[in-house]
Amino acid sequence: MSYCLNPNCLSPENPDGKIVCINCGTKILLKDRYRPIKLIGVGGMGRNFLASDEDTPSKRSCVIKQLSPAPNTQTNPNSFHKAVELFNREAVQLDRLGSAQSQIPQLLAYLEQDKRLYFVQEFIDGDNLLVEMEQEGVFDEAKIRQLLQDLLPVIKYIHQQGVIHRDLKPTNIMRRRTVMPGESRGELVLIDFGISKQLSGTIAAEGTVLGTPGYAPPEQMTYGEAYPASDIYALGTTCIHLLTGIHPARLYNPQQNRWLWRDLLQQRGSAISSGLEKILDKCLAPDVRTRYQSADALLADIQPAPVSRLPVPPSGARQETETGRRGAGGDTRLPVFGAAAAGAKVPTCRPLRSFQAHTGTVRALAISPDGKLLATGSDDNTIKLWEIDGGKQLLTLAGHSNWVTSLAFHPDGKRLVSGSYDTTIKLWQLPDGQLIRTLTAHTREVFCVAFSPDGTRMASGSYQSVNLWNLRDGFMHLLMGDTFRTLSGHIKWVNAVAFSPDGKLLASGGGDNTIKLWDVGKGEELRKLQGHRAGVLSLTFSPDGAVLASGSYDKTVKLWRRVDGLEIRTLEGYAAGIVAVAFGPDGQTLSTGTENGMVQRWHLREQRPLDTLTTDVPLVDAVAFSGKGKTIATGAEDGTVKIWQCD
């Protein structure tokens, strides 16, 4: 069946294959590509259609969203202007957010036809949590805790991008029907960014009162204000709805000024633990200042202490299963890295210092090749250079107009490169901090930069692409002279790049869950590595170049054999995404750093964790390791940096 997009059509259903509506004559296909199949939702500002992408071999399912406000909105210029603004905002947010996060629908197209606005987004095959509750019954404590653990990372992600959702509720949280290997349930997806708000500074400006009564917090419904803690409140009301099966508006007694959900659970004999009660009470605090101020703060209370989350080496049964899946005949044993014997003494680490580095979140860290300097980048748009031993600040580099997202020292230690949300790359001279050059080849945000080991090349990652650069005479040029050599193939953001020790290979990892290996000299893709279930955040090669390690949002680290791309092993059990990975100088150890502030070192031949370092704050956005493994630095959301020294 085909469905006519004309809101005024009296008989919109059409037979398959029709080009124009047999009732009103309106063109059926949207931009000659997307075929509406049926109407699946109607709201105050538009309609949603299940559709098929006729340009794909499988005629992939998608969703068409049409701006079609109610008649009273269309006749009111101010209201109509607001409706257009919200519609455009949702498209922009999906474009920014969905391309890098599998838990947010991806925007496929934004267009106008017959003087109406549309956008096309990824179709999420599954049910929302309200339907799930109605089919399976109210949630128990275990399901609520799992919900929070699964959803908070994506809430953290949108907040990091400066977005407040403002409409969290069970119907806006979907669970994919497809269950990935190793998971018991489908992935949760956050939908409907129609009234999301862009932050400016630390809080949102006062605005139009939007939100769903009963779910949205007092400051949002009364004053139109929105903060990260506002989404935390709505997540709390979502939880009590799923626990009780009753809309949260009916669970609050305004005369007594208190919530009734706890009483109801006790009456039913289904009370939850005092620990979860306290967590939900803090989420639901009427005063925004006394709530959890971030997703990470809430996640830290939900999860056990990091020491109890130590990864468990894969069992023999799992190894046999994975060997069978990858094919018989391949040697999947972990290669021996370097010459150190198993059981060799591993250095111990101790805290060296902790200090306030920036006024904003520390998003990038780099340690100089000689291990003496630390560079920090922040969403206060600055870069700072510090002495590691004495803790003295040496320089402040200003020039970026948006967040500094990535940093890398040149192998000679005399230059520093920075990538930014402002789409530029800057090359700085050290030790004086002079700006050598600003590169503007990227048209979207730059998320990663890396130098080749010999310092002759640099790679930078942005949206769907990697650029390769040549370094000569202190300036940066693309490898093909004045024209661009862009390595294309990723379909989402490129979050990490790493050169092999011999400089012949480049690895890139992205939000599309894949890793690509490139021939640096030819600029050709050699291999695609698949296995992660969420975006790849970090990459590193072993000292001999035989193995590639990758860290992901899926809370795992994978080891891959360079020669054939075979997945050798998975380290799992982490409580958060892995933002940094680094091999020790002998190749026997692998250090990993996670978003929740846990730094762990693994003995690879013995397949066991050696030690765990934890920060005092769970909101870690950057981790860096020195080349010799003697220094570890972490950067946090509160602007602090912590340094460990290893013997």
C-alpha positions as CSV (number, residue, x, y, z in Angstrom):
1,M,0.0,0.0,0.0
2,S,1.0,3.6,-0.5
3,Y,-0.3,6.6,1.4
4,C,-0.9,10.1,0.2
5,L,0.9,12.9,2.1
6,N,-1.7,15.5,1.4
7,P,-3.3,16.3,4.8
8,N,-6.5,17.3,3.0
9,C,-6.9,14.1,1.0
10,L,-10.2,12.4,1.8
11,S,-9.0,8.9,0.7
12,P,-5.2,8.8,1.2
13,E,-4.7,5.0,0.9
14,N,-3.5,3.9,-2.5
15,P,-2.5,0.6,-4.2
16,D,1.2,-0.4,-4.3
17,G,3.3,1.2,-6.9
18,K,1.1,4.3,-7.6
19,I,3.0,7.4,-8.6
20,V,0.2,9.9,-7.8
21,C,-2.8,9.7,-5.5
22,I,-5.8,8.2,-7.3
23,N,-8.1,10.5,-5.2
24,C,-6.4,13.9,-5.1
25,G,-3.6,13.7,-7.7
26,T,-0.8,14.5,-5.2
27,K,2.6,13.0,-6.0
28,I,3.1,9.9,-3.8
29,L,6.9,9.7,-3.5
30,L,8.7,12.2,-1.4
31,K,11.5,13.6,-3.6
32,D,11.2,10.6,-5.9
33,R,12.7,8.4,-3.3
34,Y,10.7,7.8,-0.1
35,R,7.3,6.0,-0.4
36,P,4.8,6.6,2.5
37,I,3.1,3.3,3.4
38,K,0.9,4.1,6.3
39,L,0.1,6.8,8.9
40,I,1.6,5.7,12.3
41,G,1.2,8.8,14.4
42,V,-0.5,12.2,14.6
43,G,0.5,15.0,17.0
44,G,-0.2,18.6,17.6
45,M,2.4,19.8,15.1
46,G,2.6,17.0,12.5
47,R,2.1,13.5,11.2
48,N,4.4,10.4,11.1
49,F,4.4,7.9,8.3
50,L,6.0,4.5,8.0
51,A,7.8,4.6,4.6
52,S,10.3,2.7,2.4
53,D,13.5,4.0,0.8
54,E,13.0,3.1,-2.8
55,D,16.6,3.9,-3.6
56,T,18.0,1.0,-1.5
57,P,18.1,-2.6,-2.6
58,S,16.1,-3.8,0.4
59,K,13.7,-0.9,0.3
60,R,14.8,-0.1,3.8
61,S,12.1,1.0,6.2
62,C,12.2,4.6,7.5
63,V,9.9,7.2,9.0
64,I,8.7,10.4,7.3
65,K,7.8,13.3,9.6
66,Q,5.6,16.0,8.1
67,L,5.1,19.4,9.6
68,S,1.3,19.7,9.7
69,P,0.2,21.9,12.6
70,A,-3.4,22.1,13.8
71,P,-5.6,24.6,12.0
72,N,-5.5,27.1,15.0
73,T,-1.7,27.0,14.9
74,Q,-1.6,27.6,11.1
75,T,-3.7,30.7,11.4
76,N,-1.7,32.2,14.2
77,P,1.6,33.6,12.8
78,N,3.4,33.4,16.1
79,S,2.3,29.9,16.8
80,F,3.1,28.7,13.3
81,H,6.5,30.3,13.5
82,K,7.2,28.4,16.7
83,A,6.0,25.2,15.2
84,V,8.4,25.6,12.2
85,E,11.2,26.5,14.7
86,L,10.6,23.3,16.7
87,F,10.4,21.1,13.6
88,N,13.6,22.5,12.2
89,R,15.3,22.1,15.6
90,E,14.4,18.4,15.8
91,A,15.9,17.8,12.4
92,V,19.1,19.7,13.4
93,Q,19.4,17.7,16.7
94,L,18.9,14.4,14.9
95,D,21.5,15.4,12.4
96,R,24.0,16.3,15.1
97,L,23.3,13.5,17.6
98,G,22.0,10.5,15.7
99,S,25.1,10.2,13.4
100,A,27.3,9.5,16.4
101,Q,25.1,7.5,18.7
102,S,23.1,4.3,18.0
103,Q,20.7,5.1,20.8
104,I,19.3,8.1,18.8
105,P,17.6,7.8,15.4
106,Q,19.7,8.9,12.5
107,L,18.5,11.7,10.2
108,L,18.4,10.5,6.6
109,A,17.0,13.5,4.8
110,Y,15.5,17.0,5.3
111,L,13.5,18.5,2.5
112,E,10.5,20.5,1.3
113,Q,7.8,19.4,-1.2
114,D,4.6,21.0,-2.2
115,K,5.3,23.9,0.2
116,R,5.5,21.5,3.2
117,L,8.5,20.6,5.4
118,Y,9.6,17.0,5.9
119,F,12.4,15.1,7.4
120,V,13.1,11.4,7.1
121,Q,14.7,9.4,9.9
122,E,15.8,5.9,10.8
123,F,12.9,3.5,11.6
124,I,13.2,1.9,15.0
125,D,11.7,-1.5,14.9
126,G,10.4,-2.1,18.4
127,D,8.0,-0.9,21.1
128,N,8.1,2.0,23.5
129,L,8.4,1.3,27.2
130,L,4.7,2.1,27.9
131,V,3.7,-0.7,25.5
132,E,6.3,-2.9,27.0
133,M,4.9,-2.3,30.5
134,E,1.4,-2.9,29.3
135,Q,2.4,-6.2,27.7
136,E,4.8,-7.5,30.4
137,G,3.6,-5.9,33.6
138,V,5.1,-3.2,35.8
139,F,8.9,-3.0,36.2
140,D,10.6,-4.4,39.2
141,E,13.8,-2.9,40.8
142,A,16.1,-4.9,38.6
143,K,14.5,-3.7,35.4
144,I,14.5,-0.1,36.7
145,R,18.2,-0.3,37.5
146,Q,18.9,-1.8,34.1
147,L,16.9,0.9,32.4
148,L,18.9,3.6,34.2
149,Q,22.2,2.0,33.3
150,D,21.2,1.6,29.7
151,L,19.7,5.0,29.2
152,L,21.9,7.3,31.2
153,P,24.9,7.1,28.8
154,V,22.8,8.5,25.9
155,I,21.4,11.2,28.2
156,K,24.9,12.1,29.2
157,Y,25.9,12.2,25.5
158,I,23.2,14.7,24.5
159,H,24.0,16.9,27.5
160,Q,27.6,16.9,26.5
161,Q,26.5,18.2,23.1
162,G,24.6,21.0,24.8
163,V,21.1,19.6,24.3
164,I,18.3,19.1,26.9
165,H,15.6,16.7,25.7
166,R,12.8,18.2,27.8
167,D,10.3,15.4,27.0
168,L,11.6,12.2,28.6
169,K,8.7,9.7,29.2
170,P,8.0,6.1,28.5
171,T,6.5,6.7,25.1
172,N,9.7,8.5,24.0
173,I,12.0,5.6,24.9
174,M,11.9,2.6,22.5
175,R,13.5,-0.8,22.7
176,R,14.8,-2.3,19.5
177,R,13.3,-5.6,18.7
178,T,16.6,-7.0,17.5
179,V,18.7,-8.4,20.3
180,M,22.5,-8.2,19.8
181,P,24.7,-11.2,20.6
182,G,25.5,-11.3,24.3
183,E,22.6,-9.1,25.3
184,S,19.3,-10.2,26.9
185,R,17.2,-7.4,25.6
186,G,17.2,-5.0,22.7
187,E,18.9,-1.6,22.8
188,L,17.0,1.4,24.2
189,V,16.6,4.3,21.8
190,L,15.7,7.9,22.8
191,I,13.3,9.5,20.4
192,D,11.3,12.7,19.8
193,F,13.6,15.7,20.0
194,G,10.9,18.0,18.9
195,I,11.0,20.2,22.0
196,S,14.7,19.7,22.9
197,K,16.5,22.8,23.9
198,Q,20.0,24.0,23.1
199,L,22.0,25.1,26.1
200,S,23.9,28.4,26.2
201,G,26.5,28.4,28.9
202,T,25.5,26.4,32.0
203,I,21.7,26.8,31.9
204,A,19.0,27.3,29.3
205,A,17.5,30.7,28.8
206,E,13.9,31.2,29.8
207,G,11.7,30.1,27.0
208,T,8.4,28.7,25.9
209,V,6.7,26.4,28.4
210,L,6.8,23.0,26.7
211,G,6.8,19.5,28.1
212,T,4.4,16.8,29.2
213,P,2.5,17.5,32.5
214,G,3.3,14.9,35.1
215,Y,6.7,14.1,33.7
216,A,8.3,17.5,33.2
217,P,9.8,19.3,36.3
218,P,8.3,22.4,38.0
219,E,10.9,24.8,36.5
220,Q,10.1,23.7,33.0
221,M,6.3,23.7,33.3
222,T,6.2,27.0,35.2
223,Y,9.0,29.1,33.8
224,G,10.1,27.3,30.6
225,E,13.6,26.8,32.0
226,A,15.5,23.6,31.2
227,Y,18.7,22.2,32.7
228,P,20.4,18.8,32.6
229,A,18.8,18.2,36.0
230,S,15.4,18.7,34.3
231,D,15.9,15.6,32.2
232,I,16.9,13.8,35.4
233,Y,13.6,14.7,37.0
234,A,11.7,13.4,33.9
235,L,13.7,10.2,34.1
236,G,12.6,9.8,37.7
237,T,8.9,10.3,36.8
238,T,9.3,7.8,34.0
239,C,10.7,5.3,36.5
240,I,7.9,5.7,39.0
241,H,5.3,5.3,36.2
242,L,6.9,2.0,35.1
243,L,7.2,0.8,38.7
244,T,3.5,1.5,39.5
245,G,1.7,1.5,36.2
246,I,0.1,4.8,37.1
247,H,0.7,8.2,35.4
248,P,3.0,10.3,37.6
249,A,0.5,13.2,37.6
250,R,-1.7,10.9,39.8
251,L,1.1,9.9,42.1
252,Y,1.7,13.4,43.6
253,N,-0.5,14.9,46.3
254,P,-0.3,18.7,46.1
255,Q,-2.1,19.3,49.4
256,Q,0.5,17.2,51.3
257,N,3.3,18.2,48.9
258,R,4.6,14.7,48.6
259,W,4.8,11.7,46.2
260,L,2.6,8.7,46.8
261,W,4.4,6.1,44.7
262,R,6.3,4.6,47.7
263,D,3.1,4.2,49.7
264,L,1.5,2.5,46.7
265,L,4.4,0.0,46.3
266,Q,4.3,-0.9,50.0
267,Q,0.5,-1.5,49.8
268,R,1.1,-3.9,46.9
269,G,3.9,-5.6,48.7
270,S,6.3,-4.7,46.0
271,A,8.5,-2.2,47.8
272,I,12.0,-1.5,46.4
273,S,15.2,-1.2,48.3
274,S,15.9,1.9,50.4
275,G,18.9,2.6,48.1
276,L,16.8,2.9,45.0
277,E,14.2,4.9,46.9
278,K,16.8,7.5,47.9
279,I,18.0,7.6,44.3
280,L,14.5,8.3,42.9
281,D,13.8,10.8,45.7
282,K,16.9,12.8,44.6
283,C,15.8,12.6,41.0
284,L,12.4,13.9,41.9
285,A,13.5,16.8,44.2
286,P,11.3,19.8,43.4
287,D,14.4,22.2,43.8
288,V,16.6,21.7,40.8
289,R,19.7,22.5,42.9
290,T,19.2,19.4,45.1
291,R,18.7,16.9,42.2
292,Y,21.5,15.0,40.5
293,Q,23.2,17.6,38.4
294,S,24.4,15.2,35.7
295,A,23.7,11.7,34.2
296,D,27.1,10.6,35.4
297,A,26.3,11.5,39.0
298,L,23.2,9.4,38.9
299,L,24.9,6.6,37.1
300,A,27.6,6.5,39.8
301,D,24.9,5.9,42.5
302,I,23.1,3.2,40.4
303,Q,26.2,1.2,39.7
304,P,28.3,-0.8,42.2
305,A,31.8,0.6,43.1
306,P,34.2,0.3,40.2
307,V,36.4,-2.3,42.1
308,S,33.4,-4.7,42.0
309,R,33.1,-4.3,38.3
310,L,36.4,-5.7,37.4
311,P,36.3,-7.4,33.9
312,V,36.1,-11.1,33.9
313,P,38.4,-12.9,31.4
314,P,36.4,-14.7,28.7
315,S,35.5,-18.3,29.6
316,G,36.6,-21.3,27.6
317,A,33.0,-21.8,26.4
318,R,32.9,-18.2,25.1
319,Q,36.2,-18.7,23.3
320,E,35.0,-21.8,21.6
321,T,31.8,-20.1,20.5
322,E,33.7,-17.1,19.1
323,T,36.2,-19.4,17.4
324,G,33.3,-21.2,15.7
325,R,31.7,-17.9,14.7
326,R,34.9,-16.6,13.1
327,G,35.7,-19.8,11.2
328,A,37.8,-22.9,11.7
329,G,41.5,-23.1,11.0
330,G,42.4,-19.7,12.3
331,D,44.8,-19.3,15.2
332,T,43.0,-17.1,17.7
333,R,45.6,-17.3,20.4
334,L,46.8,-13.9,21.7
335,P,50.2,-13.1,20.2
336,V,53.2,-12.6,22.5
337,F,54.0,-8.9,22.5
338,G,57.7,-8.2,23.2
339,A,60.1,-10.3,25.1
340,A,59.1,-9.8,28.7
341,A,58.2,-13.0,30.5
342,A,54.8,-13.7,31.9
343,G,54.7,-12.8,35.6
344,A,57.3,-10.0,35.3
345,K,57.0,-7.3,37.9
346,V,54.5,-4.7,36.9
347,P,55.0,-1.1,38.2
348,T,52.6,0.3,40.7
349,C,51.0,3.7,40.3
350,R,50.3,6.4,42.9
351,P,48.4,9.7,42.7
352,L,50.8,12.6,42.0
353,R,48.5,15.6,42.0
354,S,45.0,16.8,41.3
355,F,44.3,20.4,40.2
356,Q,41.7,22.7,38.7
357,A,42.8,23.0,35.1
358,H,39.8,24.7,33.4
359,T,36.5,26.3,34.0
360,G,34.8,23.9,31.7
361,T,34.9,20.1,31.0
362,V,38.3,18.7,30.2
363,R,37.7,17.0,26.8
364,A,41.2,16.4,25.6
365,L,44.6,15.4,27.1
366,A,48.0,14.6,25.7
367,I,51.3,13.8,27.3
368,S,54.5,14.9,25.5
369,P,56.9,12.3,24.1
370,D,59.4,12.9,26.9
371,G,56.7,12.6,29.6
372,K,57.4,16.0,31.0
373,L,54.5,18.1,29.7
374,L,50.7,17.7,29.8
375,A,48.4,19.5,27.4
376,T,44.7,19.9,28.3
377,G,41.8,21.1,26.2
378,S,38.4,22.1,27.4
379,D,35.0,23.3,26.4
380,D,36.1,26.7,27.7
381,N,37.7,26.8,24.3
382,T,41.3,27.0,25.6
383,I,44.4,24.7,25.7
384,K,46.8,24.8,28.6
385,L,50.3,23.4,29.0
386,W,51.5,22.1,32.3
387,E,54.7,20.7,33.9
388,I,53.9,17.2,35.1
389,D,56.5,17.1,37.8
390,G,55.9,20.5,39.4
391,G,52.4,21.1,38.3
392,K,53.2,24.6,37.0
393,Q,51.1,26.1,34.2
394,L,53.3,27.1,31.4
395,L,51.0,28.4,28.6
396,T,47.4,29.1,27.8
397,L,46.6,28.8,24.1
398,A,43.5,30.7,22.9
399,G,42.1,30.8,19.4
400,H,39.5,28.1,19.0
401,S,35.9,29.5,19.1
402,N,34.3,26.2,20.4
403,W,35.2,23.2,22.4
404,V,38.7,21.7,22.1
405,T,38.0,18.0,21.4
406,S,41.4,16.5,20.7
407,L,45.2,17.1,21.2
408,A,48.4,15.4,20.0
409,F,52.1,16.2,20.5
410,H,54.4,15.9,17.5
411,P,57.0,13.2,18.0
412,D,59.7,15.8,18.3
413,G,57.8,17.5,21.2
414,K,58.1,20.9,19.5
415,R,54.7,21.2,18.1
416,L,51.1,20.5,19.3
417,V,48.0,20.0,17.2
418,S,44.5,20.6,18.4
419,G,41.1,19.7,16.9
420,S,37.9,21.6,17.8
421,Y,34.1,21.7,17.6
422,D,34.6,24.9,15.6
423,T,35.6,22.6,12.6
424,T,39.3,23.8,12.6
425,I,42.6,22.2,13.3
426,K,45.4,24.4,14.8
427,L,49.1,23.7,14.8
428,W,51.0,25.4,17.7
429,Q,54.8,25.9,18.1
430,L,56.4,25.0,21.4
431,P,57.6,26.1,23.9
432,D,56.4,29.7,23.0
433,G,52.8,28.7,22.0
434,Q,52.9,30.6,18.7
435,L,50.1,29.6,16.3
436,I,51.7,28.3,13.2
437,R,48.6,27.6,11.1
438,T,44.9,27.0,11.2
439,L,43.5,24.3,8.9
440,T,39.9,24.7,7.7
441,A,39.5,21.7,5.4
442,H,36.9,20.0,7.5
443,T,33.3,21.3,7.3
444,R,32.1,19.6,10.4
445,E,33.4,19.2,14.0
446,V,36.9,17.6,14.4
447,F,36.9,14.8,17.0
448,C,40.4,13.3,16.8
449,V,43.9,14.0,15.6
450,A,47.1,11.9,15.5
451,F,50.6,12.1,14.2
452,S,52.5,9.3,12.5
453,P,55.4,7.9,14.6
454,D,58.0,9.6,12.3
455,G,56.1,12.9,12.4
456,T,55.7,13.3,8.7
457,R,52.0,12.8,8.6
458,M,48.9,13.6,10.5
459,A,45.3,12.3,10.5
460,S,42.2,14.0,11.6
461,G,38.7,12.6,11.9
462,S,35.4,14.4,11.4
463,Y,31.9,13.5,10.1
464,Q,32.1,10.4,7.8
465,S,35.7,11.1,6.8
466,V,39.4,11.1,7.7
467,N,41.8,13.6,6.3
468,L,45.5,12.7,5.7
469,W,48.0,15.6,6.0
470,N,51.7,16.0,5.1
471,L,54.0,17.9,7.4
472,R,56.8,19.8,5.7
473,D,58.7,22.9,6.7
474,G,56.7,23.3,9.8
475,F,53.4,23.6,7.9
476,M,50.5,21.2,7.3
477,H,49.5,20.2,3.8
478,L,47.2,17.5,2.4
479,L,49.1,14.5,1.0
480,M,48.0,15.4,-2.6
481,G,49.4,18.9,-2.6
482,D,46.7,21.5,-2.8
483,T,43.9,19.0,-3.3
484,F,42.2,16.9,-0.6
485,R,42.9,13.3,0.1
486,T,39.9,12.3,2.1
487,L,39.5,8.8,3.3
488,S,35.7,8.1,3.1
489,G,33.8,5.1,4.2
490,H,32.5,5.7,7.7
491,I,28.8,6.6,7.7
492,K,28.9,8.5,11.1
493,W,31.4,10.5,13.1
494,V,35.0,9.4,13.2
495,N,35.9,9.4,16.9
496,A,39.5,7.9,16.9
497,V,42.5,7.6,14.6
498,A,45.8,5.8,15.2
499,F,48.9,5.1,13.1
500,S,50.7,1.8,13.2
501,P,54.3,1.9,14.6
502,D,55.8,1.7,11.0
503,G,53.5,4.4,9.8
504,K,52.1,2.3,6.9
505,L,48.6,1.8,8.3
506,L,46.0,4.1,9.7
507,A,43.1,2.8,11.8
508,S,40.0,4.8,12.2
509,G,37.0,4.1,14.5
510,G,33.6,5.7,14.3
511,G,30.0,6.0,15.5
512,D,29.0,3.4,12.9
513,N,30.5,0.8,15.3
514,T,33.3,-0.1,12.8
515,I,37.0,0.2,12.5
516,K,38.7,0.7,9.1
517,L,42.3,0.0,8.2
518,W,43.8,2.2,5.5
519,D,47.0,2.1,3.4
520,V,48.6,5.4,4.3
521,G,50.6,5.6,1.1
522,K,47.8,4.8,-1.3
523,G,44.9,6.2,0.7
524,E,43.0,2.9,0.1
525,E,40.8,1.0,2.6
526,L,42.3,-2.4,3.3
527,R,39.9,-3.9,5.8
528,K,36.8,-3.2,7.8
529,L,36.7,-4.6,11.4
530,Q,33.2,-5.3,12.8
531,G,32.2,-6.6,16.2
532,H,31.5,-3.7,18.5
533,R,27.9,-3.0,19.3
534,A,28.3,0.8,19.7
535,G,30.5,3.5,18.6
536,V,34.3,3.1,18.7
537,L,36.0,5.7,21.0
538,S,39.7,4.8,21.1
539,L,42.3,2.9,19.2
540,T,46.0,2.0,19.7
541,F,48.5,-0.4,18.1
542,S,50.8,-2.7,20.1
543,P,54.5,-1.6,20.0
544,D,55.3,-4.3,17.4
545,G,52.3,-3.3,15.3
546,A,50.9,-6.9,15.4
547,V,47.7,-6.1,17.3
548,L,45.2,-3.3,17.3
549,A,43.2,-2.5,20.5
550,S,39.8,-0.7,20.4
551,G,37.6,0.7,23.1
552,S,33.9,1.4,22.6
553,Y,30.7,2.8,24.0
554,D,29.5,-0.8,24.2
555,K,31.8,-1.1,27.4
556,T,34.2,-3.5,25.8
557,V,37.8,-3.5,24.6
558,K,38.6,-5.7,21.6
559,L,42.0,-7.0,20.3
560,W,42.4,-7.5,16.6
561,R,45.2,-9.1,14.6
562,R,46.6,-6.7,12.1
563,V,47.6,-9.2,9.5
564,D,44.1,-10.5,8.8
565,G,41.7,-8.4,10.9
566,L,40.8,-11.3,13.1
567,E,39.2,-10.5,16.5
568,I,41.4,-12.2,19.0
569,R,39.8,-11.4,22.3
570,T,37.2,-9.2,24.1
571,L,37.8,-7.7,27.5
572,E,34.4,-6.9,29.1
573,G,32.5,-6.1,32.3
574,Y,33.2,-2.4,32.2
575,A,30.6,0.0,33.6
576,A,31.1,2.7,31.0
577,G,32.5,3.4,27.6
578,I,36.3,3.1,27.1
579,V,37.7,6.5,26.1
580,A,41.4,5.6,26.0
581,V,43.5,2.5,25.4
582,A,47.3,2.2,25.5
583,F,49.8,-0.6,25.4
584,G,52.7,-0.7,27.8
585,P,56.2,-0.3,26.2
586,D,56.9,-4.0,26.3
587,G,53.5,-4.9,24.8
588,Q,52.6,-7.1,27.8
589,T,50.1,-4.8,29.4
590,L,47.2,-2.8,28.1
591,S,45.8,0.2,30.0
592,T,42.2,1.3,29.6
593,G,40.3,4.4,30.8
594,T,36.6,4.7,31.0
595,E,34.1,7.5,31.2
596,N,33.3,6.7,34.8
597,G,36.8,7.4,35.9
598,M,38.2,3.9,36.1
599,V,41.7,3.2,34.8
600,Q,42.7,-0.4,34.6
601,R,45.8,-2.3,33.5
602,W,45.6,-5.8,32.0
603,H,48.2,-8.5,31.8
604,L,47.5,-9.7,28.3
605,R,49.3,-13.1,28.3
606,E,47.7,-14.1,31.6
607,Q,44.4,-12.6,30.6
608,R,43.8,-10.9,34.0
609,P,43.5,-7.3,35.3
610,L,46.5,-6.2,37.3
611,D,45.3,-3.1,39.1
612,T,42.5,-0.5,39.1
613,L,42.9,3.2,39.6
614,T,39.8,5.3,40.4
615,T,39.3,9.0,40.4
616,D,37.3,10.8,43.1
617,V,34.8,12.0,40.5
618,P,32.8,9.7,38.1
619,L,32.5,12.3,35.3
620,V,35.6,11.6,33.3
621,D,35.8,12.7,29.7
622,A,39.4,12.2,28.8
623,V,42.3,9.8,29.7
624,A,45.9,9.9,28.5
625,F,48.8,7.6,28.9
626,S,52.5,8.5,28.4
627,G,54.4,6.6,25.7
628,K,56.4,4.7,28.4
629,G,53.4,4.0,30.5
630,K,54.8,5.9,33.5
631,T,52.3,8.7,33.6
632,I,48.5,8.5,33.5
633,A,46.2,11.6,33.4
634,T,42.4,12.0,33.6
635,G,40.3,15.0,32.9
636,A,36.9,15.5,34.4
637,E,33.6,17.3,33.7
638,D,34.2,19.6,36.6
639,G,37.4,20.9,34.9
640,T,39.9,19.0,37.2
641,V,42.8,16.9,36.1
642,K,44.4,14.1,38.1
643,I,47.8,12.7,37.4
644,W,49.3,9.3,38.5
645,Q,53.0,8.4,38.4
646,C,54.0,4.8,37.9
647,D,57.3,3.3,39.1
